[in-house]
Amino acid sequence: MLNALKSLFAKKDAEISSAYESVMSAALSPAIYQHGLAEDTFDGRFAMVTIHTAIALRQLRRGGDDGRAMADALYRRVFDGFDYALREEGVSDSSIARKIRGLGEQFFGLARALDEALDADESLNQVQDVVIRNDIAGADPAGLSALIVDHDRRLAAQSVELLMSGGFDWADLQG
């Protein structure tokens, strides 16, 4: 019984790690910054991680209770990464909670706005409004907006089982 539980937890942890690595790899892809879709700064990278995580969470929620649990675990892993990054930057222990709270507010505000925009009939226009309003694009807001919509549509076409295994198949940058 104990071995079965250990095996189950190890499998779930591996799936969450796979999902986290996929989100981070897509969000921090050098092509995003080379194509001018986002600025290569802390804020630009935070925005890309937020966008990619929001899309992943949105699609994982299609998996019912298990999908919501996986989405929650992925969200926690992402914020553990933010915490680690801030500590690596030398942010003091006494400031971490305040900084994480601020990042959480930004994260949820942007994620909610993107979720609503992606559900809209004119999703590309709505996403571009979110991108511009939140000042998160580099030199090409239209390109970033198109990438966000492409990512969402591509992940929406994937099976819940694939997503639950952490196997996100992100859209490729063209050009």
N, C-alpha and C positions, 0 to 999 in steps of 0.2 A: 504494500500500500504506500509506504513512504517513498519507495523508489519510483512508483508511478507518479506521485505528486511532484517529485524532483524532476522527473522527465517532462511533465506537463509544463512546469515553470520554466525549465530550460528552453523548451520549444517556444514558449511565448516570449521569453527574453530575446531569443535569437530572431524572432519575427520583428519585434520592436526595434532591435538593433539594426536589422536590415532596412526597415522603413526609415529609421533615423538617418542611416548612411545614404540612402537614396535621396531623401529630402535635402540633406546637406550638400551632396554632390551636385544635384541639379541647381540648388540655390547659389552655390559658390562657384559654378562653372565659369572659368575665365571668359568664355564666349559672351556671356551676359555683359560683362564690363568692357570687353573689347569692342562689342557692337554698340556701345553707348546706351544700352537699355537701363543701366543703373550706374551710379557713381561708385567707384571702388574706395569707399570710406566705411567707417563703422556703421553709420546710418544707412548707407546704401546696401550694405551686406545684411544688416538687420531687416530691412524692408524685404529683401529677396528671400531670406529665411522665413519671414512672416508670411509672405505670399505663397511660397511653396508648401509651407506647413498648413496654411489655411485650406489650400486646395486638397491636400492629402486628408485632412480631418473631415472636410466636406464629403469626400468620396468614401472614407471609411465608415461614416455614419450610416451609409446605405446598408451596412452589414448587421443591422439590428443591435441587440444588446451587446453581442460580441464585438461588433464594429465600433460601438460607442466606447466600450472598454479599451479597445486597441487605440482609438483616437485619444482617449484620456492618457493612456500610457505614453503615446508618442508626444503629446503636448508636454507632459512632465519631463520627458527626456530632452526635449528641445530647451526647456527652461533650465534644466540642469546644465546644459551646454552654455546658455547665456551666463549663468552663475559662474561657471568655470572660466569663461572668456573674460569676464569682468575681474575676477581674481588674478588672472594672468596679466591683466593690464595694470594691476597694482591697486585696484579699488579696495579700500579698507573694509574689514569685517563689519564695522559699524555703519558703513554706507551701503552695503550690499542689498539689504532688505528694501531700502528706499529706491535704489536703482532698479531692482527687479520689479518692484511694484509699478514704477513708471513704464518700464518695458512692457509689463503685462497690460497696462491700460492702452498703450499704443498698439500692441499686438491684437487685443480683442476688438479695439475700434476699427482697425484696418481689416481684420478678418471678417467682422460683421458686415462692413461696407462692401467688401468683395463678394461675400456670400449673397447679399441682396442684389448686387449688380449682375452676378452670374446667373441669377434666377430670372432676371428681367428679359422681356422680349427682345429688346435692342441691347443685348449683353455687351457687345463690343463698345458701343457708345457709352454705356453706363460704367463699364470698367475703366474706360479712358477718363471719364469724369472723376472717378475715385483716384486714379493715378495722378491726375493733375491737381486735384483738391488736396491730396496728401503730400504733394511735392516729392514723389518717390522715384520718378523716372530720371534717367540721365538726359541725353540729348534727343532721345527718341520715344516720347510717350506713346505714340501710336504703335510702335514696334513692341514695346513692353506690354501694352494692352492686348495686342494680338497674341503674344506669347502666353499670357495668362489665360485667355479664352481657349487657345489651342491645348494648353496643359489640362484645363478642366474638362474639355470635351474628350481628350484622349484618355484620361483616367476614368471618366464616366463610361466609356466604352469597354473598359476592362472588367473582368469578372471580379465579384466581391472576394472570391477565394484567392485570386492573385493579389489583390490589394491587402488582404488579411495576412498574407505570407510576407508582406513587406516588399513585394515585387512591383513597384511603380514603374511604369514605362512612360517616361516624360517625353513631351514633344521635343524635336530637335530644332536648334536654331538654324535658319536658312541663311545662306550667303556666307 
